[in-house]
Amino acid sequence: MLCGFEKICLKQGERAEVVIDVSPKAFARYDSNGDLALCSGKKTLYVGFGQPCERNRALTGQKPYEIAVE
């Protein structure tokens, strides 16, 4: 699930720091009663240019950066 993004333009060789706020709702799911409930436990956030799958890795030549959060 996409939980945040920021579009920036960089020139070749240029670097920038980007901060993306992730809402606690990004870690919630609807239960069988239709109520939104926060999910507990460890999660992995992926930072990159697409889904963290082999197909995108083959197309971009890049592996997304992984961040573990609790």
mmCIF file as Biopython writes it, N, C-alpha, C and O atoms, coordinates in Angstrom:
data_model
#
loop_
_atom_site.group_PDB
_atom_site.id
_atom_site.type_symbol
_atom_site.label_atom_id
_atom_site.label_alt_id
_atom_site.label_comp_id
_atom_site.label_asym_id
_atom_site.label_entity_id
_atom_site.label_seq_id
_atom_site.pdbx_PDB_ins_code
_atom_site.Cartn_x
_atom_site.Cartn_y
_atom_site.Cartn_z
_atom_site.occupancy
_atom_site.B_iso_or_equiv
_atom_site.auth_seq_id
_atom_site.auth_asym_id
_atom_site.pdbx_PDB_model_num
ATOM 1   N N  . MET A ? 1  ? 0.834   -1.170 0.000   1.0 0.0 1  A 1 
ATOM 2   C CA . MET A ? 1  ? 0.000   0.000  0.000   1.0 0.0 1  A 1 
ATOM 3   C C  . MET A ? 1  ? 0.888   1.246  0.000   1.0 0.0 1  A 1 
ATOM 4   O O  . MET A ? 1  ? 1.814   1.358  0.804   1.0 0.0 1  A 1 
ATOM 5   N N  . LEU A ? 2  ? 0.609   2.143  -0.873  1.0 0.0 2  A 1 
ATOM 6   C CA . LEU A ? 2  ? 1.335   3.409  -0.912  1.0 0.0 2  A 1 
ATOM 7   C C  . LEU A ? 2  ? 0.897   4.253  0.273   1.0 0.0 2  A 1 
ATOM 8   O O  . LEU A ? 2  ? -0.293  4.527  0.436   1.0 0.0 2  A 1 
ATOM 9   N N  . CYS A ? 3  ? 1.853   4.670  1.105   1.0 0.0 3  A 1 
ATOM 10  C CA . CYS A ? 3  ? 1.480   5.459  2.288   1.0 0.0 3  A 1 
ATOM 11  C C  . CYS A ? 3  ? 2.096   6.854  2.276   1.0 0.0 3  A 1 
ATOM 12  O O  . CYS A ? 3  ? 1.931   7.603  3.239   1.0 0.0 3  A 1 
ATOM 13  N N  . GLY A ? 4  ? 2.793   7.216  1.217   1.0 0.0 4  A 1 
ATOM 14  C CA . GLY A ? 4  ? 3.321   8.563  1.100   1.0 0.0 4  A 1 
ATOM 15  C C  . GLY A ? 4  ? 4.263   8.687  -0.086  1.0 0.0 4  A 1 
ATOM 16  O O  . GLY A ? 4  ? 4.902   7.713  -0.482  1.0 0.0 4  A 1 
ATOM 17  N N  . PHE A ? 5  ? 4.347   9.869  -0.645  1.0 0.0 5  A 1 
ATOM 18  C CA . PHE A ? 5  ? 5.312   10.114 -1.713  1.0 0.0 5  A 1 
ATOM 19  C C  . PHE A ? 5  ? 5.613   11.600 -1.786  1.0 0.0 5  A 1 
ATOM 20  O O  . PHE A ? 5  ? 4.858   12.429 -1.280  1.0 0.0 5  A 1 
ATOM 21  N N  . GLU A ? 6  ? 6.702   11.912 -2.410  1.0 0.0 6  A 1 
ATOM 22  C CA . GLU A ? 6  ? 7.107   13.300 -2.633  1.0 0.0 6  A 1 
ATOM 23  C C  . GLU A ? 6  ? 7.781   13.359 -3.986  1.0 0.0 6  A 1 
ATOM 24  O O  . GLU A ? 6  ? 8.700   12.585 -4.256  1.0 0.0 6  A 1 
ATOM 25  N N  . LYS A ? 7  ? 7.343   14.259 -4.835  1.0 0.0 7  A 1 
ATOM 26  C CA . LYS A ? 7  ? 7.940   14.424 -6.152  1.0 0.0 7  A 1 
ATOM 27  C C  . LYS A ? 7  ? 8.953   15.562 -6.087  1.0 0.0 7  A 1 
ATOM 28  O O  . LYS A ? 7  ? 8.627   16.678 -5.683  1.0 0.0 7  A 1 
ATOM 29  N N  . ILE A ? 8  ? 10.183  15.263 -6.491  1.0 0.0 8  A 1 
ATOM 30  C CA . ILE A ? 8  ? 11.233  16.285 -6.539  1.0 0.0 8  A 1 
ATOM 31  C C  . ILE A ? 8  ? 11.972  16.153 -7.863  1.0 0.0 8  A 1 
ATOM 32  O O  . ILE A ? 8  ? 11.951  15.092 -8.486  1.0 0.0 8  A 1 
ATOM 33  N N  . CYS A ? 9  ? 12.619  17.220 -8.290  1.0 0.0 9  A 1 
ATOM 34  C CA . CYS A ? 9  ? 13.422  17.208 -9.508  1.0 0.0 9  A 1 
ATOM 35  C C  . CYS A ? 9  ? 14.875  17.462 -9.121  1.0 0.0 9  A 1 
ATOM 36  O O  . CYS A ? 9  ? 15.182  18.435 -8.432  1.0 0.0 9  A 1 
ATOM 37  N N  . LEU A ? 10 ? 15.751  16.594 -9.562  1.0 0.0 10 A 1 
ATOM 38  C CA . LEU A ? 10 ? 17.174  16.732 -9.286  1.0 0.0 10 A 1 
ATOM 39  C C  . LEU A ? 10 ? 17.955  16.719 -10.591 1.0 0.0 10 A 1 
ATOM 40  O O  . LEU A ? 10 ? 17.596  16.020 -11.538 1.0 0.0 10 A 1 
ATOM 41  N N  . LYS A ? 11 ? 19.010  17.489 -10.626 1.0 0.0 11 A 1 
ATOM 42  C CA . LYS A ? 11 ? 19.924  17.441 -11.758 1.0 0.0 11 A 1 
ATOM 43  C C  . LYS A ? 11 ? 20.866  16.265 -11.555 1.0 0.0 11 A 1 
ATOM 44  O O  . LYS A ? 11 ? 21.024  15.776 -10.436 1.0 0.0 11 A 1 
ATOM 45  N N  . GLN A ? 12 ? 21.483  15.816 -12.617 1.0 0.0 12 A 1 
ATOM 46  C CA . GLN A ? 12 ? 22.406  14.685 -12.534 1.0 0.0 12 A 1 
ATOM 47  C C  . GLN A ? 12 ? 23.489  14.961 -11.494 1.0 0.0 12 A 1 
ATOM 48  O O  . GLN A ? 12 ? 24.133  16.010 -11.512 1.0 0.0 12 A 1 
ATOM 49  N N  . GLY A ? 13 ? 23.680  13.991 -10.581 1.0 0.0 13 A 1 
ATOM 50  C CA . GLY A ? 13 ? 24.686  14.118 -9.533  1.0 0.0 13 A 1 
ATOM 51  C C  . GLY A ? 13 ? 24.216  14.887 -8.302  1.0 0.0 13 A 1 
ATOM 52  O O  . GLY A ? 13 ? 24.902  14.896 -7.280  1.0 0.0 13 A 1 
ATOM 53  N N  . GLU A ? 14 ? 23.067  15.525 -8.390  1.0 0.0 14 A 1 
ATOM 54  C CA . GLU A ? 14 ? 22.532  16.295 -7.270  1.0 0.0 14 A 1 
ATOM 55  C C  . GLU A ? 14 ? 21.871  15.352 -6.264  1.0 0.0 14 A 1 
ATOM 56  O O  . GLU A ? 14 ? 21.318  14.318 -6.638  1.0 0.0 14 A 1 
ATOM 57  N N  . ARG A ? 15 ? 21.937  15.722 -4.982  1.0 0.0 15 A 1 
ATOM 58  C CA . ARG A ? 15 ? 21.330  14.930 -3.912  1.0 0.0 15 A 1 
ATOM 59  C C  . ARG A ? 15 ? 20.412  15.814 -3.085  1.0 0.0 15 A 1 
ATOM 60  O O  . ARG A ? 15 ? 20.588  17.030 -3.020  1.0 0.0 15 A 1 
ATOM 61  N N  . ALA A ? 16 ? 19.426  15.178 -2.453  1.0 0.0 16 A 1 
ATOM 62  C CA . ALA A ? 16 ? 18.506  15.923 -1.592  1.0 0.0 16 A 1 
ATOM 63  C C  . ALA A ? 16 ? 17.978  14.993 -0.520  1.0 0.0 16 A 1 
ATOM 64  O O  . ALA A ? 16 ? 17.886  13.782 -0.722  1.0 0.0 16 A 1 
ATOM 65  N N  . GLU A ? 17 ? 17.634  15.562 0.610   1.0 0.0 17 A 1 
ATOM 66  C CA . GLU A ? 17 ? 16.984  14.807 1.671   1.0 0.0 17 A 1 
ATOM 67  C C  . GLU A ? 17 ? 15.490  15.093 1.591   1.0 0.0 17 A 1 
ATOM 68  O O  . GLU A ? 17 ? 15.070  16.246 1.480   1.0 0.0 17 A 1 
ATOM 69  N N  . VAL A ? 18 ? 14.693  14.028 1.649   1.0 0.0 18 A 1 
ATOM 70  C CA . VAL A ? 18 ? 13.242  14.161 1.563   1.0 0.0 18 A 1 
ATOM 71  C C  . VAL A ? 18 ? 12.638  13.544 2.822   1.0 0.0 18 A 1 
ATOM 72  O O  . VAL A ? 18 ? 12.992  12.430 3.207   1.0 0.0 18 A 1 
ATOM 73  N N  . VAL A ? 19 ? 11.733  14.269 3.452   1.0 0.0 19 A 1 
ATOM 74  C CA . VAL A ? 19 ? 11.036  13.771 4.640   1.0 0.0 19 A 1 
ATOM 75  C C  . VAL A ? 19 ? 9.576   13.529 4.260   1.0 0.0 19 A 1 
ATOM 76  O O  . VAL A ? 19 ? 8.902   14.419 3.741   1.0 0.0 19 A 1 
ATOM 77  N N  . ILE A ? 20 ? 9.102   12.320 4.523   1.0 0.0 20 A 1 
ATOM 78  C CA . ILE A ? 20 ? 7.725   11.961 4.232   1.0 0.0 20 A 1 
ATOM 79  C C  . ILE A ? 20 ? 7.073   11.507 5.527   1.0 0.0 20 A 1 
ATOM 80  O O  . ILE A ? 20 ? 7.503   10.526 6.134   1.0 0.0 20 A 1 
ATOM 81  N N  . ASP A ? 21 ? 6.033   12.220 5.950   1.0 0.0 21 A 1 
ATOM 82  C CA . ASP A ? 21 ? 5.297   11.832 7.155   1.0 0.0 21 A 1 
ATOM 83  C C  . ASP A ? 21 ? 4.373   10.666 6.819   1.0 0.0 21 A 1 
ATOM 84  O O  . ASP A ? 21 ? 3.622   10.712 5.844   1.0 0.0 21 A 1 
ATOM 85  N N  . VAL A ? 22 ? 4.440   9.622  7.639   1.0 0.0 22 A 1 
ATOM 86  C CA . VAL A ? 22 ? 3.583   8.455  7.454   1.0 0.0 22 A 1 
ATOM 87  C C  . VAL A ? 22 ? 2.572   8.432  8.598   1.0 0.0 22 A 1 
ATOM 88  O O  . VAL A ? 22 ? 2.941   8.341  9.769   1.0 0.0 22 A 1 
ATOM 89  N N  . SER A ? 23 ? 1.316   8.516  8.246   1.0 0.0 23 A 1 
ATOM 90  C CA . SER A ? 23 ? 0.232   8.529  9.226   1.0 0.0 23 A 1 
ATOM 91  C C  . SER A ? 23 ? 0.092   7.164  9.898   1.0 0.0 23 A 1 
ATOM 92  O O  . SER A ? 23 ? 0.329   6.138  9.262   1.0 0.0 23 A 1 
ATOM 93  N N  . PRO A ? 24 ? -0.289  7.140  11.172  1.0 0.0 24 A 1 
ATOM 94  C CA . PRO A ? 24 ? -0.566  5.855  11.833  1.0 0.0 24 A 1 
ATOM 95  C C  . PRO A ? 24 ? -1.644  5.049  11.104  1.0 0.0 24 A 1 
ATOM 96  O O  . PRO A ? 24 ? -1.684  3.825  11.224  1.0 0.0 24 A 1 
ATOM 97  N N  . LYS A ? 25 ? -2.518  5.724  10.350  1.0 0.0 25 A 1 
ATOM 98  C CA . LYS A ? 25 ? -3.541  5.009  9.588   1.0 0.0 25 A 1 
ATOM 99  C C  . LYS A ? 25 ? -2.931  4.086  8.530   1.0 0.0 25 A 1 
ATOM 100 O O  . LYS A ? 25 ? -3.582  3.150  8.068   1.0 0.0 25 A 1 
ATOM 101 N N  . ALA A ? 26 ? -1.681  4.354  8.149   1.0 0.0 26 A 1 
ATOM 102 C CA . ALA A ? 26 ? -1.014  3.487  7.185   1.0 0.0 26 A 1 
ATOM 103 C C  . ALA A ? 26 ? -0.778  2.102  7.769   1.0 0.0 26 A 1 
ATOM 104 O O  . ALA A ? 26 ? -0.539  1.146  7.031   1.0 0.0 26 A 1 
ATOM 105 N N  . PHE A ? 27 ? -0.846  1.993  9.091   1.0 0.0 27 A 1 
ATOM 106 C CA . PHE A ? 27 ? -0.623  0.719  9.777   1.0 0.0 27 A 1 
ATOM 107 C C  . PHE A ? 27 ? -1.932  0.176  10.348  1.0 0.0 27 A 1 
ATOM 108 O O  . PHE A ? 27 ? -1.918  -0.567 11.329  1.0 0.0 27 A 1 
ATOM 109 N N  . ALA A ? 28 ? -3.049  0.537  9.748   1.0 0.0 28 A 1 
ATOM 110 C CA . ALA A ? 28 ? -4.361  0.099  10.224  1.0 0.0 28 A 1 
ATOM 111 C C  . ALA A ? 28 ? -5.070  -0.674 9.117   1.0 0.0 28 A 1 
ATOM 112 O O  . ALA A ? 28 ? -4.804  -0.480 7.931   1.0 0.0 28 A 1 
ATOM 113 N N  . ARG A ? 29 ? -5.955  -1.534 9.523   1.0 0.0 29 A 1 
ATOM 114 C CA . ARG A ? 29 ? -6.763  -2.318 8.591   1.0 0.0 29 A 1 
ATOM 115 C C  . ARG A ? 29 ? -8.193  -2.379 9.115   1.0 0.0 29 A 1 
ATOM 116 O O  . ARG A ? 29 ? -8.433  -2.227 10.313  1.0 0.0 29 A 1 
ATOM 117 N N  . TYR A ? 30 ? -9.122  -2.599 8.221   1.0 0.0 30 A 1 
ATOM 118 C CA . TYR A ? 30 ? -10.515 -2.773 8.630   1.0 0.0 30 A 1 
ATOM 119 C C  . TYR A ? 30 ? -10.717 -4.206 9.092   1.0 0.0 30 A 1 
ATOM 120 O O  . TYR A ? 30 ? -10.320 -5.149 8.408   1.0 0.0 30 A 1 
ATOM 121 N N  . ASP A ? 31 ? -11.335 -4.365 10.252  1.0 0.0 31 A 1 
ATOM 122 C CA . ASP A ? 31 ? -11.591 -5.702 10.779  1.0 0.0 31 A 1 
ATOM 123 C C  . ASP A ? 31 ? -12.901 -6.258 10.212  1.0 0.0 31 A 1 
ATOM 124 O O  . ASP A ? 31 ? -13.541 -5.619 9.378   1.0 0.0 31 A 1 
ATOM 125 N N  . SER A ? 32 ? -13.291 -7.440 10.665  1.0 0.0 32 A 1 
ATOM 126 C CA . SER A ? 32 ? -14.489 -8.101 10.138  1.0 0.0 32 A 1 
ATOM 127 C C  . SER A ? 32 ? -15.776 -7.345 10.441  1.0 0.0 32 A 1 
ATOM 128 O O  . SER A ? 32 ? -16.804 -7.597 9.812   1.0 0.0 32 A 1 
ATOM 129 N N  . ASN A ? 33 ? -15.731 -6.417 11.400  1.0 0.0 33 A 1 
ATOM 130 C CA . ASN A ? 33 ? -16.893 -5.589 11.724  1.0 0.0 33 A 1 
ATOM 131 C C  . ASN A ? 33 ? -16.917 -4.280 10.935  1.0 0.0 33 A 1 
ATOM 132 O O  . ASN A ? 33 ? -17.856 -3.492 11.047  1.0 0.0 33 A 1 
ATOM 133 N N  . GLY A ? 34 ? -15.880 -4.065 10.144  1.0 0.0 34 A 1 
ATOM 134 C CA . GLY A ? 34 ? -15.798 -2.823 9.372   1.0 0.0 34 A 1 
ATOM 135 C C  . GLY A ? 34 ? -15.189 -1.675 10.135  1.0 0.0 34 A 1 
ATOM 136 O O  . GLY A ? 34 ? -15.237 -0.530 9.685   1.0 0.0 34 A 1 
ATOM 137 N N  . ASP A ? 35 ? -14.602 -1.974 11.315  1.0 0.0 35 A 1 
ATOM 138 C CA . ASP A ? 35 ? -13.956 -0.936 12.125  1.0 0.0 35 A 1 
ATOM 139 C C  . ASP A ? 35 ? -12.474 -0.852 11.790  1.0 0.0 35 A 1 
ATOM 140 O O  . ASP A ? 35 ? -11.820 -1.869 11.556  1.0 0.0 35 A 1 
ATOM 141 N N  . LEU A ? 36 ? -11.956 0.361  11.769  1.0 0.0 36 A 1 
ATOM 142 C CA . LEU A ? 36 ? -10.537 0.562  11.508  1.0 0.0 36 A 1 
ATOM 143 C C  . LEU A ? 36 ? -9.754  0.279  12.775  1.0 0.0 36 A 1 
ATOM 144 O O  . LEU A ? 36 ? -10.009 0.889  13.814  1.0 0.0 36 A 1 
ATOM 145 N N  . ALA A ? 37 ? -8.803  -0.642 12.699  1.0 0.0 37 A 1 
ATOM 146 C CA . ALA A ? 37 ? -8.020  -1.037 13.873  1.0 0.0 37 A 1 
ATOM 147 C C  . ALA A ? 37 ? -6.537  -0.988 13.534  1.0 0.0 37 A 1 
ATOM 148 O O  . ALA A ? 37 ? -6.115  -1.460 12.478  1.0 0.0 37 A 1 
ATOM 149 N N  . LEU A ? 38 ? -5.748  -0.410 14.445  1.0 0.0 38 A 1 
ATOM 150 C CA . LEU A ? 38 ? -4.298  -0.368 14.249  1.0 0.0 38 A 1 
ATOM 151 C C  . LEU A ? 38 ? -3.724  -1.768 14.341  1.0 0.0 38 A 1 
ATOM 152 O O  . LEU A ? 38 ? -4.123  -2.555 15.199  1.0 0.0 38 A 1 
ATOM 153 N N  . CYS A ? 39 ? -2.788  -2.078 13.459  1.0 0.0 39 A 1 
ATOM 154 C CA . CYS A ? 39 ? -2.114  -3.374 13.464  1.0 0.0 39 A 1 
ATOM 155 C C  . CYS A ? 39 ? -0.859  -3.262 14.316  1.0 0.0 39 A 1 
ATOM 156 O O  . CYS A ? 39 ? -0.095  -2.305 14.188  1.0 0.0 39 A 1 
ATOM 157 N N  . SER A ? 40 ? -0.653  -4.226 15.171  1.0 0.0 40 A 1 
ATOM 158 C CA . SER A ? 40 ? 0.538   -4.202 16.013  1.0 0.0 40 A 1 
ATOM 159 C C  . SER A ? 40 ? 1.632   -5.039 15.369  1.0 0.0 40 A 1 
ATOM 160 O O  . SER A ? 40 ? 1.396   -5.763 14.402  1.0 0.0 40 A 1 
ATOM 161 N N  . GLY A ? 41 ? 2.820   -4.929 15.919  1.0 0.0 41 A 1 
ATOM 162 C CA . GLY A ? 41 ? 3.934   -5.736 15.439  1.0 0.0 41 A 1 
ATOM 163 C C  . GLY A ? 41 ? 4.850   -4.987 14.498  1.0 0.0 41 A 1 
ATOM 164 O O  . GLY A ? 41 ? 4.636   -3.819 14.172  1.0 0.0 41 A 1 
ATOM 165 N N  . LYS A ? 42 ? 5.865   -5.690 14.079  1.0 0.0 42 A 1 
ATOM 166 C CA . LYS A ? 42 ? 6.900   -5.138 13.211  1.0 0.0 42 A 1 
ATOM 167 C C  . LYS A ? 42 ? 6.401   -5.035 11.771  1.0 0.0 42 A 1 
ATOM 168 O O  . LYS A ? 42 ? 5.734   -5.941 11.270  1.0 0.0 42 A 1 
ATOM 169 N N  . LYS A ? 43 ? 6.729   -3.926 11.114  1.0 0.0 43 A 1 
ATOM 170 C CA . LYS A ? 43 ? 6.367   -3.682 9.718   1.0 0.0 43 A 1 
ATOM 171 C C  . LYS A ? 43 ? 7.616   -3.301 8.944   1.0 0.0 43 A 1 
ATOM 172 O O  . LYS A ? 43 ? 8.609   -2.871 9.530   1.0 0.0 43 A 1 
ATOM 173 N N  . THR A ? 44 ? 7.568   -3.456 7.643   1.0 0.0 44 A 1 
ATOM 174 C CA . THR A ? 44 ? 8.665   -3.047 6.783   1.0 0.0 44 A 1 
ATOM 175 C C  . THR A ? 44 ? 8.159   -2.001 5.801   1.0 0.0 44 A 1 
ATOM 176 O O  . THR A ? 44 ? 7.193   -2.238 5.076   1.0 0.0 44 A 1 
ATOM 177 N N  . LEU A ? 45 ? 8.813   -0.842 5.778   1.0 0.0 45 A 1 
ATOM 178 C CA . LEU A ? 45 ? 8.528   0.197  4.796   1.0 0.0 45 A 1 
ATOM 179 C C  . LEU A ? 45 ? 9.558   0.069  3.677   1.0 0.0 45 A 1 
ATOM 180 O O  . LEU A ? 45 ? 10.741  -0.149 3.936   1.0 0.0 45 A 1 
ATOM 181 N N  . TYR A ? 46 ? 9.106   0.205  2.445   1.0 0.0 46 A 1 
ATOM 182 C CA . TYR A ? 46 ? 9.999   0.151  1.292   1.0 0.0 46 A 1 
ATOM 183 C C  . TYR A ? 46 ? 10.060  1.530  0.656   1.0 0.0 46 A 1 
ATOM 184 O O  . TYR A ? 46 ? 9.029   2.159  0.416   1.0 0.0 46 A 1 
ATOM 185 N N  . VAL A ? 47 ? 11.265  1.994  0.388   1.0 0.0 47 A 1 
ATOM 186 C CA . VAL A ? 47 ? 11.474  3.296  -0.239  1.0 0.0 47 A 1 
ATOM 187 C C  . VAL A ? 47 ? 12.135  3.051  -1.579  1.0 0.0 47 A 1 
ATOM 188 O O  . VAL A ? 47 ? 13.224  2.482  -1.646  1.0 0.0 47 A 1 
ATOM 189 N N  . GLY A ? 48 ? 11.477  3.480  -2.648  1.0 0.0 48 A 1 
ATOM 190 C CA . GLY A ? 48 ? 12.041  3.250  -3.971  1.0 0.0 48 A 1 
ATOM 191 C C  . GLY A ? 48 ? 11.146  3.805  -5.059  1.0 0.0 48 A 1 
ATOM 192 O O  . GLY A ? 48 ? 10.322  4.688  -4.822  1.0 0.0 48 A 1 
ATOM 193 N N  . PHE A ? 49 ? 11.325  3.267  -6.260  1.0 0.0 49 A 1 
ATOM 194 C CA . PHE A ? 49 ? 10.621  3.787  -7.429  1.0 0.0 49 A 1 
ATOM 195 C C  . PHE A ? 49 ? 9.495   2.879  -7.899  1.0 0.0 49 A 1 
ATOM 196 O O  . PHE A ? 49 ? 8.944   3.093  -8.979  1.0 0.0 49 A 1 
ATOM 197 N N  . GLY A ? 50 ? 9.145   1.879  -7.116  1.0 0.0 50 A 1 
ATOM 198 C CA . GLY A ? 50 ? 8.071   0.973  -7.498  1.0 0.0 50 A 1 
ATOM 199 C C  . GLY A ? 50 ? 7.867   -0.072 -6.424  1.0 0.0 50 A 1 
ATOM 200 O O  . GLY A ? 50 ? 8.431   0.022  -5.334  1.0 0.0 50 A 1 
ATOM 201 N N  . GLN A ? 51 ? 7.056   -1.071 -6.736  1.0 0.0 51 A 1 
ATOM 202 C CA . GLN A ? 51 ? 6.792   -2.156 -5.798  1.0 0.0 51 A 1 
ATOM 203 C C  . GLN A ? 51 ? 8.069   -2.941 -5.509  1.0 0.0 51 A 1 
ATOM 204 O O  . GLN A ? 51 ? 8.935   -3.050 -6.377  1.0 0.0 51 A 1 
ATOM 205 N N  . PRO A ? 52 ? 8.197   -3.490 -4.298  1.0 0.0 52 A 1 
ATOM 206 C CA . PRO A ? 52 ? 9.398   -4.277 -3.972  1.0 0.0 52 A 1 
ATOM 207 C C  . PRO A ? 52 ? 9.287   -5.701 -4.522  1.0 0.0 52 A 1 
ATOM 208 O O  . PRO A ? 52 ? 9.146   -6.657 -3.759  1.0 0.0 52 A 1 
ATOM 209 N N  . CYS A ? 53 ? 9.350   -5.836 -5.845  1.0 0.0 53 A 1 
ATOM 210 C CA . CYS A ? 53 ? 9.239   -7.147 -6.469  1.0 0.0 53 A 1 
ATOM 211 C C  . CYS A ? 53 ? 10.372  -7.354 -7.464  1.0 0.0 53 A 1 
ATOM 212 O O  . CYS A ? 53 ? 11.060  -6.408 -7.850  1.0 0.0 53 A 1 
ATOM 213 N N  . GLU A ? 54 ? 10.553  -8.599 -7.872  1.0 0.0 54 A 1 
ATOM 214 C CA . GLU A ? 54 ? 11.638  -8.935 -8.799  1.0 0.0 54 A 1 
ATOM 215 C C  . GLU A ? 54 ? 11.460  -8.234 -10.156 1.0 0.0 54 A 1 
ATOM 216 O O  . GLU A ? 54 ? 12.444  -7.851 -10.789 1.0 0.0 54 A 1 
ATOM 217 N N  . ARG A ? 55 ? 10.228  -8.070 -10.592 1.0 0.0 55 A 1 
ATOM 218 C CA . ARG A ? 55 ? 9.975   -7.426 -11.886 1.0 0.0 55 A 1 
ATOM 219 C C  . ARG A ? 55 ? 10.484  -5.986 -11.883 1.0 0.0 55 A 1 
ATOM 220 O O  . ARG A ? 55 ? 11.171  -5.579 -12.821 1.0 0.0 55 A 1 
ATOM 221 N N  . ASN A ? 56 ? 10.165  -5.214 -10.856 1.0 0.0 56 A 1 
ATOM 222 C CA . ASN A ? 56 ? 10.653  -3.829 -10.784 1.0 0.0 56 A 1 
ATOM 223 C C  . ASN A ? 56 ? 12.159  -3.785 -10.618 1.0 0.0 56 A 1 
ATOM 224 O O  . ASN A ? 56 ? 12.818  -2.898 -11.159 1.0 0.0 56 A 1 
ATOM 225 N N  . ARG A ? 57 ? 12.711  -4.735 -9.874  1.0 0.0 57 A 1 
ATOM 226 C CA . ARG A ? 57 ? 14.165  -4.783 -9.723  1.0 0.0 57 A 1 
ATOM 227 C C  . ARG A ? 57 ? 14.825  -5.038 -11.076 1.0 0.0 57 A 1 
ATOM 228 O O  . ARG A ? 57 ? 15.851  -4.434 -11.390 1.0 0.0 57 A 1 
ATOM 229 N N  . ALA A ? 58 ? 14.241  -5.930 -11.880 1.0 0.0 58 A 1 
ATOM 230 C CA . ALA A ? 58 ? 14.782  -6.217 -13.209 1.0 0.0 58 A 1 
ATOM 231 C C  . ALA A ? 58 ? 14.667  -5.001 -14.124 1.0 0.0 58 A 1 
ATOM 232 O O  . ALA A ? 58 ? 15.577  -4.728 -14.908 1.0 0.0 58 A 1 
ATOM 233 N N  . LEU A ? 59 ? 13.554  -4.266 -14.031 1.0 0.0 59 A 1 
ATOM 234 C CA . LEU A ? 59 ? 13.351  -3.099 -14.896 1.0 0.0 59 A 1 
ATOM 235 C C  . LEU A ? 59 ? 14.215  -1.913 -14.505 1.0 0.0 59 A 1 
ATOM 236 O O  . LEU A ? 59 ? 14.733  -1.213 -15.375 1.0 0.0 59 A 1 
ATOM 237 N N  . THR A ? 60 ? 14.381  -1.675 -13.196 1.0 0.0 60 A 1 
ATOM 238 C CA . THR A ? 60 ? 15.112  -0.481 -12.745 1.0 0.0 60 A 1 
ATOM 239 C C  . THR A ? 60 ? 16.568  -0.762 -12.398 1.0 0.0 60 A 1 
ATOM 240 O O  . THR A ? 60 ? 17.395  0.150  -12.383 1.0 0.0 60 A 1 
ATOM 241 N N  . GLY A ? 61 ? 16.879  -2.020 -12.120 1.0 0.0 61 A 1 
ATOM 242 C CA . GLY A ? 61 ? 18.230  -2.353 -11.685 1.0 0.0 61 A 1 
ATOM 243 C C  . GLY A ? 61 ? 18.509  -1.928 -10.254 1.0 0.0 61 A 1 
ATOM 244 O O  . GLY A ? 61 ? 19.660  -1.903 -9.819  1.0 0.0 61 A 1 
ATOM 245 N N  . GLN A ? 62 ? 17.443  -1.590 -9.515  1.0 0.0 62 A 1 
ATOM 246 C CA . GLN A ? 62 ? 17.600  -1.110 -8.144  1.0 0.0 62 A 1 
ATOM 247 C C  . GLN A ? 62 ? 16.719  -1.906 -7.191  1.0 0.0 62 A 1 
ATOM 248 O O  . GLN A ? 62 ? 15.607  -2.304 -7.538  1.0 0.0 62 A 1 
ATOM 249 N N  . LYS A ? 63 ? 17.231  -2.130 -5.988  1.0 0.0 63 A 1 
ATOM 250 C CA . LYS A ? 63 ? 16.459  -2.742 -4.923  1.0 0.0 63 A 1 
ATOM 251 C C  . LYS A ? 63 ? 15.957  -1.620 -4.025  1.0 0.0 63 A 1 
ATOM 252 O O  . LYS A ? 63 ? 16.728  -0.721 -3.691  1.0 0.0 63 A 1 
ATOM 253 N N  . PRO A ? 64 ? 14.672  -1.645 -3.620  1.0 0.0 64 A 1 
ATOM 254 C CA . PRO A ? 64 ? 14.197  -0.582 -2.733  1.0 0.0 64 A 1 
ATOM 255 C C  . PRO A ? 64 ? 14.862  -0.653 -1.364  1.0 0.0 64 A 1 
ATOM 256 O O  . PRO A ? 64 ? 15.239  -1.727 -0.896  1.0 0.0 64 A 1 
ATOM 257 N N  . TYR A ? 65 ? 14.997  0.494  -0.739  1.0 0.0 65 A 1 
ATOM 258 C CA . TYR A ? 65 ? 15.542  0.590  0.603   1.0 0.0 65 A 1 
ATOM 259 C C  . TYR A ? 65 ? 14.483  0.120  1.578   1.0 0.0 65 A 1 
ATOM 260 O O  . TYR A ? 65 ? 13.320  0.503  1.459   1.0 0.0 65 A 1 
ATOM 261 N N  . GLU A ? 66 ? 14.869  -0.712 2.549   1.0 0.0 66 A 1 
ATOM 262 C CA . GLU A ? 66 ? 13.922  -1.254 3.523   1.0 0.0 66 A 1 
ATOM 263 C C  . GLU A ? 66 ? 14.153  -0.637 4.895   1.0 0.0 66 A 1 
ATOM 264 O O  . GLU A ? 66 ? 15.290  -0.504 5.348   1.0 0.0 66 A 1 
ATOM 265 N N  . ILE A ? 67 ? 13.049  -0.259 5.555   1.0 0.0 67 A 1 
ATOM 266 C CA . ILE A ? 67 ? 13.103  0.302  6.904   1.0 0.0 67 A 1 
ATOM 267 C C  . ILE A ? 67 ? 12.155  -0.491 7.783   1.0 0.0 67 A 1 
ATOM 268 O O  . ILE A ? 67 ? 10.965  -0.584 7.481   1.0 0.0 67 A 1 
ATOM 269 N N  . ALA A ? 68 ? 12.667  -1.068 8.872   1.0 0.0 68 A 1 
ATOM 270 C CA . ALA A ? 68 ? 11.830  -1.817 9.815   1.0 0.0 68 A 1 
ATOM 271 C C  . ALA A ? 68 ? 11.300  -0.849 10.870  1.0 0.0 68 A 1 
ATOM 272 O O  . ALA A ? 68 ? 12.055  -0.054 11.430  1.0 0.0 68 A 1 
ATOM 273 N N  . VAL A ? 69 ? 9.999   -0.924 11.133  1.0 0.0 69 A 1 
ATOM 274 C CA . VAL A ? 69 ? 9.363   -0.071 12.149  1.0 0.0 69 A 1 
ATOM 275 C C  . VAL A ? 69 ? 8.459   -0.929 13.031  1.0 0.0 69 A 1 
ATOM 276 O O  . VAL A ? 69 ? 7.992   -1.990 12.617  1.0 0.0 69 A 1 
ATOM 277 N N  . GLU A ? 70 ? 8.217   -0.447 14.269  1.0 0.0 70 A 1 
ATOM 278 C CA . GLU A ? 70 ? 7.283   -1.132 15.171  1.0 0.0 70 A 1 
ATOM 279 C C  . GLU A ? 70 ? 6.287   -0.140 15.704  1.0 0.0 70 A 1 
ATOM 280 O O  . GLU A ? 70 ? 5.407   -0.507 16.484  1.0 0.0 70 A 1 
#
